[in-house]
Amino acid sequence: MSEIDQNTVRELERARADLTRKNEEISSLKGFRDEVSTLRAEMASTRKERDEAIKSRDGFKGQLETQKNAFEAQLAEAKMASEKVAADHEATVAQLKTAGERAVMEAQAETLATRLGAHNPADVVRLVDLSAVKRGEYGKFEGLTEALEAAKTERAYLFGEPPKTGAEQGRTITAPAPKPGTSEPVNARTMDGNDYEAQKRQFLASK
């Protein structure tokens, strides 16, 4: 048996040591790769969760925006409806006020037409132009008398002689004076007891 060369043994041991070190490096590298894979998987999961959160947030924002737009539309519609109701109410009040004043003016015009001798005061009022008549500061209709007097001049056929009062016709009617009442004779026999005592006290007090 030949003697083993010591250099060969040392080289063999060195090679074994290198192999062991490389295996350890490989094992370490494999563990590092596993950690990298784990980190990459975690990063992918985190990104997915982030993307879902962003998507959910954007969806929620979109939902809020839709609800906001719907609410603003309803608010605008309600405001328009309220303004329309207020405007209609004011218009109705104005119409009623105008109609009421017109009715009062026509009633006064018929009274004046009657005093001026109109055959049919209502017809005269319908034919006369009362557009220039205005309600004065104290509620009096200014220009009403002038309008009816002008109508009497222009359309005399609608008028006759003004009606005269009883005093103007010399017929003053006086109501007859009331006759004094007569008292019934007192009958003590048929009088109530309380009435009898009252009459008695009154009689004694007058003595």
TABEL-V529910 format. One record per helix or strand of 3 or more residues. SS is the DSSP state (h for helix, s for strand). FROM is the first residue (numbers start at 0). LEN is the number of residues. If there is no record, write none. Layout:
SS:FROM:LEN
SS:FROM:LEN
//
This chain:
h:5:110
h:120:7
h:143:11
h:155:3
h:192:14
//
